[in-house]
Amino acid sequence: MNFKPHNYQKYAVEYIKSHPVAAILLDMGLGKTVISLTAMADLLFDSFEVHKILVIGPLRVARDSWPMEVTKWEHLKHLTYAVAIGTPAERRAALERNADITIINRENVDWLVESGYFDFDMVVIDELSSFKNHTVKRFKALMKVRPKVNRIVGLTGTPSSNGLMDLWSEFRLLDMGERLGKFITRYREAFFMPDKRNSQMVFSYKPRLDAEEEIYRRISDITISMKCTDHLNMPELISSQCEVVLSDDERKQYEKLKSELVLTLSAGEITVSNAASLTNKLSQLSNGAIYDDEKNIIEIHSRKLDALEDIIESANGNPILVAYWFKHDLERIRKRFDVREIKTSKDITDWNAGKIPVALIHPASAGHGLNLQSGGSTLVWFGLTWSLELYQQTNARLWRQGQTAGTVVIQHIIAKGTIDERVLKALSKKELTQNALIDAVKAEV
């Protein structure tokens, strides 16, 4: 296929080529992979500024999306690539091919560095937001070899979905601390103040006045940000709710279990961890089942399963993508319907070919990068997530460039009068996960 770039894509390609350090914040569906590959090809074989490139991404994106894009476009056919995933032996074999571009999943970055195989002069990080935690191994490993890298590109559509604090580690990796400082403590002191706290312990921070404007000003010389609605004729996006109502007995079970959970928190300070535990249980109850202490599934109601059955029936054979969150949701849906979970490359191919009437997807494992827009235009959320990033990324599997349907429908099955309503409200307002979660629990208490 011949690449006929949009003007914004041409601009982004040139930006990467002219900036040795670049943060490319492209909204979902704008083609950040082909943009990056085009710039890489020019840097390798036009200006000869780089010789070996490492691409780091989520597992499925590394395995499927990047190789597919290299082979898809005519102007990239001359690039050689190797995918370093799988067993250590398979990874070593891929690295020893000395390809122009080596693609690795982010979980193996630590192994790559510690094994002594890192000899790349350019690094491209697909989903820069996955390096927002400076305490994890992948961040520390990449920081060790960062001085050896002449060029680095960070790609993401959601750089700070959980707040401005995330930006420090992402840009520390890109520019080695030049713009936001080398130490998280100094960054925090300069731009934030304590928010939720208990005595001397601070649980969360909030930005100081004008902090956001100053942070963005500091990173502006290496950052471009583009929204899909500014550059593409996107399909219409319709977001709707399918409400289910619990019976009196089911409501009593929900309220009883809720009150027992809330009682354990009512006397003390609500932290992120115990708020997450409480909302996790309430979300399970809303979906219709809960795990007991022995991990057995206790079914409380089947209202959401009934609603999903109605949605499937009303689709009249048109493909539906269903997002689930808890493992027991997956088991209960599988027990009732003929469905297939999207996990492998073949699953992706079959979905896009229209061979799967009802497909299941988990946002945490398939939220980033997968191109599923050819297989359908309806996404049903059986159970919601508090993560704004995962929510937006999962919706963007269908609502993106290349979607041939004129309308994409995102449908949420909501149990009326439960925690579902608070989660959806937080997501619709694009609230920060941590604050919205704690506020929701305080309302319950």
ZARO-900390 format. One record per residue (C-alpha): residue number from 1; residue in one letter; chain; x, y, z. Coordinates in nm, 3 decimals, padded with zeros to 5 digits, always signed. Layout:
NUM, a, A, X, Y, Z
...
This chain:
1, m, A, +00.000, +00.000, +00.000
2, n, A, +00.126, +00.346, -00.087
3, f, A, +00.152, +00.595, +00.197
4, k, A, -00.029, +00.920, +00.121
5, p, A, +00.037, +01.119, +00.435
6, h, A, -00.192, +01.386, +00.572
7, n, A, -00.027, +01.724, +00.631
8, y, A, -00.018, +01.665, +01.005
9, q, A, +00.161, +01.334, +00.944
10, k, A, +00.422, +01.506, +00.728
11, y, A, +00.472, +01.761, +01.004
12, a, A, +00.514, +01.491, +01.270
13, v, A, +00.764, +01.299, +01.055
14, e, A, +00.978, +01.611, +01.008
15, y, A, +00.948, +01.693, +01.378
16, i, A, +01.093, +01.355, +01.477
17, k, A, +01.375, +01.395, +01.224
18, s, A, +01.465, +01.745, +01.343
19, h, A, +01.440, +01.677, +01.718
20, p, A, +01.684, +01.424, +01.871
21, v, A, +01.452, +01.420, +02.175
22, a, A, +01.082, +01.423, +02.089
23, a, A, +00.756, +01.364, +02.272
24, i, A, +00.485, +01.293, +02.014
25, l, A, +00.144, +01.313, +02.180
26, l, A, -00.084, +01.190, +01.905
27, d, A, -00.447, +01.116, +01.973
28, m, A, -00.573, +00.765, +01.908
29, g, A, -00.614, +00.686, +01.538
30, l, A, -00.373, +00.945, +01.397
31, g, A, -00.123, +00.684, +01.276
32, k, A, +00.168, +00.730, +01.515
33, t, A, +00.323, +00.398, +01.410
34, v, A, +00.353, +00.475, +01.038
35, i, A, +00.466, +00.830, +01.122
36, s, A, +00.746, +00.694, +01.341
37, l, A, +00.849, +00.427, +01.090
38, t, A, +00.865, +00.682, +00.808
39, a, A, +01.092, +00.906, +01.017
40, m, A, +01.306, +00.606, +01.114
41, a, A, +01.349, +00.499, +00.752
42, d, A, +01.469, +00.848, +00.657
43, l, A, +01.709, +00.865, +00.952
44, l, A, +01.849, +00.521, +00.864
45, f, A, +01.885, +00.548, +00.488
46, d, A, +01.852, +00.914, +00.390
47, s, A, +02.050, +01.116, +00.642
48, f, A, +02.231, +00.810, +00.791
49, e, A, +02.198, +00.962, +01.139
50, v, A, +02.113, +00.632, +01.313
51, h, A, +02.214, +00.271, +01.256
52, k, A, +02.015, +00.051, +01.492
53, i, A, +01.675, +00.133, +01.639
54, l, A, +01.495, -00.021, +01.935
55, v, A, +01.115, +00.001, +01.957
56, i, A, +00.962, -00.070, +02.298
57, g, A, +00.589, -00.134, +02.329
58, p, A, +00.315, -00.336, +02.499
59, l, A, +00.340, -00.708, +02.424
60, r, A, +00.061, -00.740, +02.167
61, v, A, +00.156, -00.413, +02.001
62, a, A, +00.518, -00.528, +01.972
63, r, A, +00.416, -00.867, +01.840
64, d, A, +00.139, -00.762, +01.602
65, s, A, +00.099, -00.391, +01.529
66, w, A, +00.455, -00.282, +01.448
67, p, A, +00.541, -00.579, +01.220
68, m, A, +00.208, -00.537, +01.043
69, e, A, +00.277, -00.167, +00.976
70, v, A, +00.629, -00.235, +00.841
71, t, A, +00.496, -00.486, +00.587
72, k, A, +00.184, -00.286, +00.505
73, w, A, +00.343, +00.021, +00.344
74, e, A, +00.536, +00.015, +00.019
75, h, A, +00.786, +00.284, +00.126
76, l, A, +00.889, +00.075, +00.430
77, k, A, +00.944, -00.258, +00.255
78, h, A, +01.323, -00.213, +00.256
79, l, A, +01.336, -00.201, +00.636
80, t, A, +01.447, -00.514, +00.817
81, y, A, +01.297, -00.586, +01.157
82, a, A, +01.314, -00.847, +01.432
83, v, A, +01.068, -00.908, +01.716
84, a, A, +01.246, -00.994, +02.041
85, i, A, +00.972, -01.155, +02.246
86, g, A, +00.918, -01.506, +02.380
87, t, A, +01.180, -01.720, +02.552
88, p, A, +01.532, -01.588, +02.624
89, a, A, +01.663, -01.803, +02.338
90, e, A, +01.404, -01.659, +02.096
91, r, A, +01.488, -01.306, +02.210
92, r, A, +01.862, -01.362, +02.164
93, a, A, +01.805, -01.505, +01.817
94, a, A, +01.606, -01.196, +01.720
95, l, A, +01.875, -00.962, +01.853
96, e, A, +02.152, -01.148, +01.672
97, r, A, +01.985, -01.078, +01.338
98, n, A, +02.111, -00.717, +01.366
99, a, A, +01.798, -00.585, +01.198
100, d, A, +01.744, -00.216, +01.126
101, i, A, +01.466, -00.214, +01.384
102, t, A, +01.433, -00.446, +01.681
103, i, A, +01.095, -00.454, +01.853
104, i, A, +01.067, -00.567, +02.215
105, n, A, +00.791, -00.571, +02.473
106, r, A, +00.838, -00.339, +02.769
107, e, A, +00.849, -00.625, +03.021
108, n, A, +01.179, -00.743, +02.868
109, v, A, +01.363, -00.408, +02.876
110, d, A, +01.530, -00.497, +03.206
111, w, A, +01.646, -00.831, +03.060
112, l, A, +01.776, -00.660, +02.746
113, v, A, +01.991, -00.414, +02.943
114, e, A, +02.113, -00.656, +03.209
115, s, A, +02.204, -00.918, +02.947
116, g, A, +02.436, -00.673, +02.772
117, y, A, +02.251, -00.677, +02.439
118, f, A, +02.173, -00.306, +02.430
119, d, A, +02.362, -00.144, +02.141
120, f, A, +02.102, +00.090, +01.991
121, d, A, +02.156, +00.455, +01.901
122, m, A, +01.785, +00.536, +01.873
123, v, A, +01.494, +00.431, +02.095
124, v, A, +01.123, +00.469, +02.024
125, i, A, +00.888, +00.412, +02.319
126, d, A, +00.536, +00.326, +02.209
127, e, A, +00.305, +00.428, +02.494
128, l, A, +00.540, +00.650, +02.687
129, s, A, +00.284, +00.653, +02.969
130, s, A, +00.391, +00.298, +03.059
131, f, A, +00.716, +00.454, +03.192
132, k, A, +00.537, +00.692, +03.430
133, n, A, +00.658, +00.500, +03.738
134, h, A, +01.023, +00.578, +03.812
135, t, A, +01.052, +00.298, +04.068
136, v, A, +00.995, +00.001, +03.834
137, k, A, +01.268, -00.206, +03.669
138, r, A, +01.194, -00.104, +03.310
139, f, A, +01.245, +00.264, +03.392
140, k, A, +01.565, +00.207, +03.590
141, a, A, +01.708, -00.023, +03.323
142, l, A, +01.645, +00.223, +03.041
143, m, A, +01.791, +00.508, +03.244
144, k, A, +02.117, +00.309, +03.274
145, v, A, +02.168, +00.308, +02.898
146, r, A, +01.999, +00.638, +02.818
147, p, A, +02.335, +00.825, +02.782
148, k, A, +02.429, +00.586, +02.498
149, v, A, +02.121, +00.681, +02.297
150, n, A, +02.154, +00.966, +02.048
151, r, A, +01.786, +00.989, +01.961
152, i, A, +01.474, +00.905, +02.160
153, v, A, +01.105, +00.937, +02.078
154, g, A, +00.817, +00.897, +02.321
155, l, A, +00.478, +00.817, +02.167
156, t, A, +00.147, +00.831, +02.349
157, g, A, -00.204, +00.962, +02.328
158, t, A, -00.245, +00.992, +02.705
159, p, A, +00.074, +01.126, +02.867
160, s, A, -00.083, +01.225, +03.200
161, s, A, -00.417, +01.047, +03.229
162, n, A, -00.364, +01.022, +03.604
163, g, A, -00.227, +01.371, +03.656
164, l, A, +00.071, +01.597, +03.597
165, m, A, +00.285, +01.401, +03.841
166, d, A, +00.324, +01.126, +03.578
167, l, A, +00.505, +01.362, +03.343
168, w, A, +00.821, +01.382, +03.551
169, s, A, +00.943, +01.026, +03.494
170, e, A, +00.840, +01.028, +03.127
171, f, A, +01.040, +01.342, +03.051
172, r, A, +01.324, +01.240, +03.286
173, l, A, +01.371, +00.945, +03.053
174, l, A, +01.348, +01.156, +02.739
175, d, A, +01.572, +01.453, +02.824
176, m, A, +01.755, +01.314, +03.132
177, g, A, +01.603, +01.577, +03.358
178, e, A, +01.685, +01.888, +03.157
179, r, A, +01.333, +02.035, +03.162
180, l, A, +01.152, +01.901, +03.468
181, g, A, +01.453, +01.829, +03.687
182, k, A, +01.652, +01.521, +03.781
183, f, A, +01.473, +01.448, +04.108
184, i, A, +01.105, +01.373, +04.165
185, t, A, +01.114, +01.538, +04.509
186, r, A, +01.222, +01.873, +04.365
187, y, A, +00.964, +01.848, +04.087
188, r, A, +00.696, +01.776, +04.348
189, e, A, +00.806, +02.064, +04.570
190, a, A, +00.814, +02.308, +04.277
191, f, A, +00.476, +02.229, +04.122
192, f, A, +00.257, +02.052, +04.380
193, m, A, +00.120, +02.081, +04.732
194, p, A, -00.016, +01.812, +04.966
195, d, A, -00.381, +01.723, +04.911
196, k, A, -00.505, +01.409, +05.090
197, r, A, -00.310, +01.350, +05.407
198, n, A, -00.326, +01.192, +05.750
199, s, A, -00.108, +01.357, +06.014
200, q, A, +00.239, +01.360, +05.855
201, m, A, +00.161, +01.111, +05.578
202, v, A, +00.065, +01.256, +05.240
203, f, A, -00.150, +01.031, +05.022
204, s, A, -00.184, +01.258, +04.719
205, y, A, -00.079, +01.593, +04.579
206, k, A, -00.253, +01.864, +04.380
207, p, A, -00.090, +02.108, +04.137
208, r, A, -00.002, +02.457, +04.252
209, l, A, -00.163, +02.755, +04.085
210, d, A, -00.029, +02.796, +03.729
211, a, A, +00.179, +02.475, +03.764
212, e, A, +00.020, +02.314, +03.460
213, e, A, +00.097, +02.612, +03.237
214, e, A, +00.460, +02.625, +03.356
215, i, A, +00.516, +02.250, +03.313
216, y, A, +00.382, +02.260, +02.959
217, r, A, +00.593, +02.566, +02.880
218, r, A, +00.908, +02.383, +02.992
219, i, A, +00.848, +02.079, +02.771
220, s, A, +00.702, +02.265, +02.473
221, d, A, +01.027, +02.278, +02.272
222, i, A, +01.041, +01.898, +02.238
223, t, A, +00.669, +01.818, +02.238
224, i, A, +00.392, +01.821, +01.981
225, s, A, +00.033, +01.735, +02.061
226, m, A, -00.243, +01.662, +01.811
227, k, A, -00.606, +01.563, +01.852
228, c, A, -00.780, +01.337, +01.602
229, t, A, -01.087, +01.560, +01.587
230, d, A, -00.863, +01.844, +01.460
231, h, A, -00.725, +01.646, +01.167
232, l, A, -00.959, +01.363, +01.071
233, n, A, -01.315, +01.315, +00.966
234, m, A, -01.388, +01.078, +01.248
235, p, A, -01.708, +00.873, +01.262
236, e, A, -01.980, +01.000, +01.493
237, l, A, -01.933, +00.870, +01.847
238, i, A, -02.247, +00.779, +02.041
239, s, A, -02.216, +00.694, +02.409
240, s, A, -02.520, +00.538, +02.571
241, q, A, -02.628, +00.361, +02.887
242, c, A, -02.824, +00.041, +02.925
243, e, A, -02.960, +00.049, +03.280
244, v, A, -03.044, -00.267, +03.469
245, v, A, -03.247, -00.263, +03.790
246, l, A, -03.188, -00.505, +04.075
247, s, A, -03.483, -00.679, +04.237
248, d, A, -03.566, -00.602, +04.600
249, d, A, -03.387, -00.918, +04.719
250, e, A, -03.082, -00.849, +04.500
251, r, A, -03.072, -00.489, +04.622
252, k, A, -03.078, -00.611, +04.983
253, q, A, -02.783, -00.842, +04.914
254, y, A, -02.589, -00.558, +04.754
255, e, A, -02.665, -00.316, +05.039
256, k, A, -02.585, -00.575, +05.305
257, l, A, -02.245, -00.655, +05.160
258, k, A, -02.179, -00.286, +05.097
259, s, A, -02.257, -00.192, +05.456
260, e, A, -02.029, -00.464, +05.587
261, l, A, -01.745, -00.339, +05.368
262, v, A, -01.805, +00.025, +05.454
263, l, A, -01.810, -00.043, +05.828
264, t, A, -01.447, -00.150, +05.812
265, l, A, -01.351, +00.197, +05.684
266, s, A, -01.589, +00.427, +05.867
267, a, A, -01.367, +00.475, +06.171
268, g, A, -01.041, +00.548, +05.990
269, e, A, -00.880, +00.751, +05.714
270, i, A, -00.959, +00.644, +05.359
271, t, A, -00.644, +00.578, +05.159
272, v, A, -00.606, +00.487, +04.795
273, s, A, -00.544, +00.120, +04.871
274, n, A, -00.847, +00.059, +05.091
275, a, A, -01.067, +00.276, +04.870
276, a, A, -00.962, +00.061, +04.575
277, s, A, -01.043, -00.256, +04.770
278, l, A, -01.390, -00.133, +04.859
279, t, A, -01.480, -00.008, +04.512
280, n, A, -01.343, -00.331, +04.363
281, k, A, -01.588, -00.537, +04.570
282, l, A, -01.879, -00.304, +04.496
283, s, A, -01.803, -00.320, +04.124
284, q, A, -01.805, -00.699, +04.138
285, l, A, -02.143, -00.689, +04.309
286, s, A, -02.277, -00.451, +04.047
287, n, A, -02.173, -00.691, +03.773
288, g, A, -02.355, -00.976, +03.945
289, a, A, -02.099, -01.191, +04.126
290, i, A, -01.830, -01.178, +04.391
291, y, A, -01.543, -01.395, +04.507
292, d, A, -01.557, -01.543, +04.856
293, d, A, -01.246, -01.596, +05.072
294, e, A, -01.175, -01.926, +04.894
295, k, A, -01.200, -01.761, +04.552
296, n, A, -01.530, -01.932, +04.477
297, i, A, -01.774, -01.734, +04.264
298, i, A, -02.093, -01.634, +04.444
299, e, A, -02.356, -01.524, +04.195
300, i, A, -02.589, -01.249, +04.315
301, h, A, -02.780, -01.153, +04.002
302, s, A, -02.777, -01.201, +03.625
303, r, A, -02.917, -00.862, +03.528
304, k, A, -02.615, -00.759, +03.320
305, l, A, -02.603, -01.097, +03.145
306, d, A, -02.970, -01.055, +03.055
307, a, A, -02.901, -00.707, +02.922
308, l, A, -02.605, -00.833, +02.717
309, e, A, -02.829, -01.103, +02.570
310, d, A, -03.077, -00.837, +02.459
311, i, A, -02.797, -00.628, +02.306
312, i, A, -02.657, -00.927, +02.116
313, e, A, -03.002, -01.018, +01.988
314, s, A, -03.076, -00.661, +01.876
315, a, A, -02.747, -00.651, +01.684
316, n, A, -02.895, -00.901, +01.438
317, g, A, -02.564, -01.069, +01.370
318, n, A, -02.354, -00.751, +01.350
319, p, A, -02.027, -00.794, +01.541
320, i, A, -02.006, -00.674, +01.901
321, l, A, -01.695, -00.616, +02.108
322, v, A, -01.751, -00.665, +02.483
323, a, A, -01.513, -00.522, +02.743
324, y, A, -01.501, -00.712, +03.073
325, w, A, -01.299, -00.641, +03.388
326, f, A, -01.322, -00.929, +03.639
327, k, A, -01.229, -01.289, +03.566
328, h, A, -01.564, -01.412, +03.695
329, d, A, -01.735, -01.183, +03.442
330, l, A, -01.540, -01.361, +03.168
331, e, A, -01.639, -01.703, +03.301
332, r, A, -02.007, -01.614, +03.337
333, i, A, -02.026, -01.455, +02.991
334, r, A, -01.855, -01.758, +02.835
335, k, A, -02.093, -01.995, +03.012
336, r, A, -02.397, -01.819, +02.869
337, f, A, -02.288, -01.706, +02.522
338, d, A, -02.085, -01.832, +02.227
339, v, A, -01.800, -01.582, +02.248
340, r, A, -01.430, -01.561, +02.176
341, e, A, -01.170, -01.359, +02.363
342, i, A, -00.926, -01.153, +02.157
343, k, A, -00.580, -01.257, +02.272
344, t, A, -00.375, -01.387, +01.979
345, s, A, -00.278, -01.257, +01.636
346, k, A, -00.528, -01.497, +01.478
347, d, A, -00.805, -01.363, +01.701
348, i, A, -00.728, -01.011, +01.578
349, t, A, -00.723, -01.122, +01.213
350, d, A, -01.049, -01.317, +01.247
351, w, A, -01.223, -01.028, +01.424
352, n, A, -01.121, -00.783, +01.153
353, a, A, -01.239, -01.031, +00.890
354, g, A, -01.585, -01.039, +01.048
355, k, A, -01.556, -01.400, +01.165
356, i, A, -01.633, -01.335, +01.535
357, p, A, -01.991, -01.224, +01.609
358, v, A, -01.923, -01.156, +01.979
359, a, A, -01.567, -01.089, +02.093
360, l, A, -01.438, -01.024, +02.444
361, i, A, -01.154, -00.791, +02.531
362, h, A, -00.983, -00.698, +02.858
363, p, A, -00.877, -00.331, +02.868
364, a, A, -00.556, -00.394, +03.063
365, s, A, -00.420, -00.646, +02.812
366, a, A, -00.556, -00.508, +02.488
367, g, A, -00.616, -00.139, +02.543
368, h, A, -00.312, -00.007, +02.354
369, g, A, -00.239, -00.017, +01.988
370, l, A, -00.460, -00.295, +01.855
371, n, A, -00.637, -00.213, +01.530
372, l, A, -00.984, -00.363, +01.561
373, q, A, -01.183, -00.104, +01.368
374, s, A, -01.235, -00.328, +01.065
375, g, A, -01.432, -00.587, +01.260
376, g, A, -01.717, -00.382, +01.402
377, s, A, -01.842, -00.050, +01.533
378, t, A, -02.014, -00.141, +01.862
379, l, A, -01.838, -00.172, +02.197
380, v, A, -02.025, -00.283, +02.508
381, w, A, -01.879, -00.224, +02.855
382, f, A, -02.004, -00.513, +03.070
383, g, A, -01.798, -00.386, +03.363
384, l, A, -01.616, -00.055, +03.394
385, t, A, -01.262, +00.040, +03.494
386, w, A, -01.155, +00.341, +03.701
387, s, A, -00.861, +00.395, +03.467
388, l, A, -00.935, +00.682, +03.231
389, e, A, -00.637, +00.582, +03.016
390, l, A, -00.756, +00.222, +02.968
391, y, A, -01.113, +00.338, +02.909
392, q, A, -01.013, +00.583, +02.636
393, q, A, -00.766, +00.346, +02.475
394, t, A, -01.018, +00.061, +02.462
395, n, A, -01.284, +00.284, +02.305
396, a, A, -01.025, +00.390, +02.048
397, r, A, -00.990, +00.033, +01.921
398, l, A, -01.311, +00.103, +01.725
399, w, A, -01.339, +00.483, +01.719
400, r, A, -01.036, +00.561, +01.508
401, q, A, -00.914, +00.634, +01.158
402, g, A, -01.001, +00.349, +00.921
403, q, A, -01.341, +00.285, +01.077
404, t, A, -01.573, +00.247, +00.779
405, a, A, -01.898, +00.278, +00.976
406, g, A, -02.042, +00.627, +00.997
407, t, A, -02.120, +00.581, +01.367
408, v, A, -01.941, +00.408, +01.654
409, v, A, -02.156, +00.312, +01.952
410, i, A, -02.008, +00.277, +02.302
411, q, A, -02.269, +00.118, +02.524
412, h, A, -02.236, +00.087, +02.903
413, i, A, -02.436, -00.169, +03.100
414, i, A, -02.498, +00.009, +03.431
415, a, A, -02.659, -00.136, +03.743
416, k, A, -02.883, +00.144, +03.868
417, g, A, -02.811, +00.273, +04.217
418, t, A, -02.468, +00.105, +04.238
419, i, A, -02.102, +00.207, +04.219
420, d, A, -02.133, +00.180, +03.838
421, e, A, -02.294, +00.523, +03.824
422, r, A, -02.005, +00.687, +04.009
423, v, A, -01.741, +00.522, +03.792
424, l, A, -01.912, +00.627, +03.468
425, k, A, -01.956, +00.981, +03.602
426, a, A, -01.585, +01.003, +03.683
427, l, A, -01.490, +00.874, +03.338
428, s, A, -01.731, +01.105, +03.156
429, k, A, -01.587, +01.403, +03.345
430, k, A, -01.234, +01.278, +03.274
431, e, A, -01.157, +01.290, +03.645
432, l, A, -00.829, +01.169, +03.787
433, t, A, -00.857, +00.806, +03.892
434, q, A, -00.719, +00.844, +04.241
435, n, A, -00.929, +01.143, +04.348
436, a, A, -01.251, +01.015, +04.194
437, l, A, -01.205, +00.677, +04.357
438, i, A, -01.156, +00.820, +04.706
439, d, A, -01.443, +01.064, +04.666
440, a, A, -01.672, +00.781, +04.558
441, v, A, -01.587, +00.581, +04.869
442, k, A, -01.638, +00.882, +05.096
443, a, A, -01.983, +00.923, +04.948
444, e, A, -02.063, +00.560, +05.029
445, v, A, -01.932, +00.595, +05.386
